[in-house]
Amino acid sequence: MLNSYPLLLLAAMLAGFGLLRVPVSGFLAPLDPLIDGIGVLTVLIFALALIYHGLMFLAGKKKF
């Protein structure tokens, strides 16, 4: 059975990309830089987590 943990990290990273693409208009327009910043941080954090877990798997120190 495929463990869903790596898929969860991938889904969170894709959600960060979604935050970068969301159009913000109206009274929420001033929050656009904040939403972009949260999107960038989400993508970076979860991409680094995927890389870390992948390297630990390749080193044989962790199993998915």
N, C-alpha and C positions, 0 to 999 in steps of 0.2 A: 504494500500500500504506500502510495506517495505521501510523504509528510507535507502538510499544508503550510508549515512555517516559512519556507522560502517563497511560496506563492503569496503569503500575507505581506512579506517585505516588498515584493514586486508590486502588489496592488497598492500599497501605501506610496510607493515611488510614483506610480502612475497617477495617483490622486494628487500628488504634488504638481505633476505636469498639468493636470486639469485645473488646479488653482492658478497656474500661470496663464492659462487660456481663457479664464472666465471673464466675460465682459462686465465691467462694473460701471453703472451710470446712475444718474439721479442723485439722491441724497447720500448714497454710499460711495460716490466718486472720490471723496477725500481718503477713503480707506484703501484705494487702489495700490499705493506703494506698500502698505502693510500686508495686503493679501499677496502681492508679488513676493515680498520678503519671506512670508511663511511658506509659499510654494517652493522657492529656491532652497530654503533650509530643509524642507521635507525631502526634496529630491536628493540633496547632498547627504543627509543623514542616512536615509534608507539605502542609497547606493553604496555608501561606505560600509554599512552593515552587511549588505549582500556580498561585497568584495571580501570583507573580513571572514564571514562564514564560509565562503568559497575557498579561501586560502587555508582555513583551518581544516576543511574537509579534505583538501588535496594533501595536506601535511599528515593526515591520518589522526588528528587529535580530536576531531569532532565528527559525529555522525548526524545526518539529517533525519 
